Amino acid sequence: MKANISRSARKGWAWILAALMVVSVIIPTTISTAKAEVGTVQFNGTAEGWLESAYAEWTAVPNATGFAAYVKKANDADSSYVKLDNELIRKYPTYFRADAVGLAAGQYVMKVVPYINGALDESAAFVSGTLDVKANDRSGSAFSSKSPYYGKGVGAYNNDGTLKSDAQVVYVTKDTAKTVKADIITGKNGSSETITGFQSIIDAKQKGLDTRPLDFRIIGTIEKNDLDHISSSAEGLQVKGKNAYSEMNMTIEGIGEDAQIKNFGILCRNAGNVEFRNFGIMLCMDDSLSLDTANANVWIHNMDLFYGSTGGDADQAKGDGTVDIK
C-alpha cells in the first residue's frame, strides 16, 4: 500500500476549496455535451499532461451548443483520435474542462471541437501542443512479486496505466449516486442483473461471482445523503469481498481537480486488488479510509485526506484515522 500527496500544491487548496463552493458541474447525457452560452468569447484553450492522464481547458465559443473532446498519441495520424466520454467534459462558471484518463506514459495531443448549428465544426477546433504524460510510481507493496495478484495490475487498470479491456466504467455524481447502474454477475450459472446505486453495485460484487474490472469515476462532490445507502454504519461506503483477499479488481477514482466525497469515509474489508486515487475525503465519519481485515493489493495514491468529524477519541480532531490499517 502506497499513499502519495496529490498535485494540490500546484494550484493551491485554497483555490480548490473556494471553487468547490461555487462550481456547478454539468454532466452531459446527450451527444451535445457541456452547454455554452452564445457570446463573443474566443476559443482560448490550454492543456497539460499529468500522471497517466491529460486535460484541456477552454472558454466559451460563440453559438456553440456543446463540445466533443478527443485524445491521441502525438505522432499518430489524426484518424487515431479517440473520443472521450461525454461525462469527462464539464462546465465551470468561467471555463470548460475535459479530462483524458487511462493513458500510458508518453506524448499526446488533445483536441476539442464545438457543436455549432447541430454539427461539429472542425474549423473552430482547439488542438493542444504536445502533452507529456508520466507514469505513476508503482514501487509500492501493492506491486510486490509476493502478492497473490502480482502482474495483474491494480483495480481496473493495467500496470501501464491503461484501462483493462473488459473494465466496466461507472460515472458517479451527486445527482446520479442513487441511480447509476452496472451489470453484475450474481448467478452461479454466470447470469447477471442490472444493479442500481453506488453502494448497491459494490454490495453485489460481494457475492464473489463477478471479478471483472469495475471503475467508479467520481465527478464533483458526493455527500453522504447523495448515496443510495451505506453498508458500514461506522465508516460509510463499504468495499467488501466475500472471503479474505477476494478478487475485486475495483478502482474508485476522481476526475479532474475537484472530485471529493464528504461526510463519509470508506471501509475496505476482505478485498483484493482495489485502488483509490485522485479524490479528496472531507469530514469522514470515523476514518477517511479504513483497511480493516484481510485485504491485499490495496493501492492508495494521490489522495487528499482532511480532518474527520471528531469522535470519541481526542486525537481524531487532529486527523488521526485518515488511513487506518488493521
Residue pairs with C-beta under 8 A, 6 or more apart in sequence:
1 140
1 141
1 142
1 291
1 298
1 299
1 300
1 325
2 137
2 139
2 140
2 141
2 142
2 299
2 300
2 301
3 300
3 301
3 303
3 323
4 137
4 301
4 302
4 303
5 302
5 304
6 278
6 302
6 303
6 304
7 50
7 257
7 302
8 16
8 257
8 304
11 257
13 304
16 257
16 258
19 92
19 258
20 221
20 258
20 260
22 93
23 92
23 93
23 220
23 258
24 91
24 92
24 93
25 90
25 91
25 92
25 173
25 219
25 220
25 258
26 34
26 35
26 90
26 91
27 86
27 87
27 90
27 171
27 173
27 175
27 176
27 219
28 34
28 35
28 66
28 86
28 87
28 89
29 86
30 86
31 66
31 68
31 86
31 115
32 65
32 66
32 115
33 66
33 67
33 68
33 69
33 86
33 89
33 115
34 66
34 67
34 89
34 90
34 91
34 96
35 65
35 66
35 91
36 60
36 61
36 64
36 65
36 66
36 67
36 91
36 96
36 114
37 60
38 62
38 63
39 60
39 62
40 62
41 59
41 60
41 61
41 62
42 59
43 58
43 59
43 61
43 114
43 124
43 126
44 58
44 59
45 56
45 57
45 58
45 112
45 126
45 128
46 56
46 57
46 58
46 128
47 54
47 55
47 56
47 57
47 110
47 128
47 129
47 131
48 54
48 55
48 131
49 107
49 108
49 131
49 132
49 133
49 134
50 133
50 134
51 133
51 134
51 135
51 136
51 302
52 101
52 102
52 103
52 104
52 105
52 133
52 134
52 135
52 136
52 157
52 161
53 99
53 100
53 101
53 102
53 103
53 133
54 71
54 99
54 100
54 103
54 108
54 110
54 131
54 133
55 97
55 98
55 99
55 100
55 110
55 256
56 69
56 97
56 98
56 110
56 112
56 126
56 128
57 95
57 96
57 97
58 95
58 96
58 112
58 126
59 94
59 95
59 96
60 96
61 67
61 114
61 116
61 124
63 116
63 117
64 114
64 115
64 116
64 124
65 114
65 115
65 116
65 118
66 114
66 115
67 89
67 96
67 98
67 112
67 113
67 114
67 115
68 83
68 84
68 89
68 112
68 113
68 115
68 120
69 83
69 84
69 88
69 89
69 98
69 100
69 110
69 111
69 112
69 113
70 81
70 82
70 83
70 84
70 110
70 111
70 112
70 113
71 81
71 82
71 84
71 100
71 103
71 108
71 109
71 110
71 111
72 78
72 80
72 81
72 82
72 108
72 109
72 111
73 80
73 106
73 107
73 108
73 109
74 106
74 107
74 108
74 109
74 130
74 131
75 107
81 111
84 98
84 99
84 100
85 169
85 171
87 171
87 217
87 219
87 255
88 98
88 99
88 100
88 101
88 255
89 96
89 97
89 98
90 96
90 97
90 98
90 219
90 220
90 256
96 112
97 256
98 110
98 112
99 255
99 256
100 108
100 110
101 163
101 217
101 253
101 255
102 157
102 161
102 162
102 163
103 133
103 161
103 162
104 133
104 135
104 160
104 161
104 162
105 133
105 134
105 135
105 160
105 161
106 133
107 130
107 131
107 132
107 133
108 130
108 131
108 133
109 127
109 128
109 129
109 130
109 131
110 127
110 128
110 131
111 125
111 126
111 127
111 128
112 125
112 126
113 120
113 121
113 122
113 124
113 125
114 120
114 121
114 124
114 125
115 121
116 124
135 160
135 161
136 161
136 301
136 302
137 301
138 159
140 299
140 301
141 147
142 154
142 297
142 298
142 299
143 150
143 154
143 159
144 150
147 296
147 297
148 245
148 272
148 296
148 297
149 247
149 272
149 273
149 296
149 297
151 159
152 249
152 273
153 159
153 164
153 273
154 251
154 273
154 274
154 275
154 297
154 299
155 213
155 215
155 249
155 250
155 251
155 273
155 274
155 275
155 299
156 163
156 164
156 167
156 169
156 213
156 214
156 215
156 249
156 250
156 251
156 275
157 163
157 164
157 167
157 213
157 215
157 251
157 275
158 164
163 169
163 213
163 215
164 213
164 249
166 212
166 213
167 212
167 213
167 214
167 215
168 182
168 183
168 212
168 213
168 214
168 215
169 215
169 217
170 180
170 181
170 182
170 198
170 201
170 214
170 215
170 216
170 217
171 180
171 217
171 219
172 180
172 198
172 216
172 217
172 218
172 219
172 222
173 218
173 219
173 220
173 222
174 220
174 221
174 222
174 223
174 226
175 226
177 197
177 198
177 222
177 226
177 227
177 228
178 196
178 197
178 198
178 226
178 227
178 228
179 196
179 197
180 196
180 197
180 198
180 201
181 194
181 195
181 196
181 201
182 194
182 195
182 201
182 204
182 214
183 192
183 193
183 194
183 195
184 192
184 193
184 194
184 195
184 201
184 204
184 205
184 210
185 191
185 192
185 209
185 210
185 212
186 192
186 193
186 195
186 204
186 207
186 209
186 210
187 193
187 209
188 209
190 209
192 210
193 204
195 201
195 204
196 228
197 227
197 228
197 229
198 216
198 222
198 227
198 228
198 237
199 227
199 228
199 229
199 230
199 231
199 237
199 238
200 228
200 229
201 214
202 231
202 237
202 238
202 239
202 240
202 250
203 231
203 238
203 240
204 210
205 214
205 241
205 248
205 250
206 240
206 241
206 242
207 242
208 241
208 242
208 243
208 246
211 247
211 248
211 249
212 249
213 249
213 250
213 251
214 248
214 249
214 250
214 251
215 250
215 251
215 253
216 250
216 251
216 252
216 253
217 253
217 254
217 255
218 252
218 253
218 254
218 255
218 259
218 260
218 261
218 279
219 254
219 255
219 256
219 259
220 258
220 259
221 258
221 259
221 260
221 261
221 262
222 260
222 261
222 262
223 261
223 262
223 263
223 264
224 230
224 236
224 262
224 263
224 264
224 285
225 263
227 236
227 237
227 264
230 236
230 237
230 238
230 264
231 237
231 238
231 240
232 238
232 267
234 267
234 285
234 286
234 290
235 264
235 265
235 266
235 267
235 284
235 285
235 286
235 287
235 290
236 261
236 263
236 264
236 265
236 266
236 267
236 284
236 285
237 261
237 264
237 265
237 266
237 267
238 266
238 267
238 268
238 269
239 248
239 250
239 252
239 266
239 267
239 268
239 269
239 271
239 274
240 267
240 268
240 269
240 270
240 271
241 247
241 248
241 269
241 270
241 271
241 272
241 294
242 270
243 270
243 294
244 270
244 293
244 294
245 270
245 271
245 272
245 294
245 295
245 296
246 270
246 271
246 272
247 272
247 273
248 271
248 272
248 273
248 274
249 273
250 271
250 273
250 274
250 275
251 274
251 275
251 276
251 277
252 266
252 274
252 275
252 276
252 277
252 279
253 259
253 275
253 276
253 277
253 278
253 279
254 260
254 277
254 278
254 279
254 280
255 278
259 278
259 279
259 280
260 279
260 280
260 281
260 282
260 304
261 279
261 280
261 281
261 282
262 281
262 282
262 283
263 282
263 283
263 284
263 285
263 309
264 284
264 285
265 281
265 284
265 285
265 286
265 287
265 288
265 289
265 290
265 308
266 276
266 281
266 288
266 289
266 290
267 287
267 290
267 292
268 274
268 289
268 290
268 291
268 292
268 295
268 298
269 292
269 293
269 294
269 295
270 293
270 294
270 295
271 295
271 296
271 298
272 295
272 296
272 297
273 296
273 297
274 295
274 297
274 298
274 299
275 298
275 299
275 300
275 301
276 289
276 298
276 299
276 300
276 301
276 303
277 299
277 300
277 301
277 302
277 303
278 302
278 303
279 303
279 304
280 303
280 304
280 305
280 306
281 288
281 289
281 303
281 304
281 305
281 306
281 322
282 306
283 306
283 307
283 308
283 309
284 308
284 309
284 321
285 308
285 309
286 308
286 311
286 316
286 321
286 324
287 308
287 321
287 322
287 323
287 324
288 303
288 305
288 306
288 308
288 321
288 322
288 323
289 300
289 303
289 305
289 322
289 323
289 324
290 321
290 324
290 326
291 298
291 323
291 324
291 325
291 326
292 324
292 326
293 326
300 323
305 319
305 322
305 323
306 319
307 317
307 318
307 319
308 316
308 319
308 321
308 322
309 316
310 316
310 317
313 320
313 321
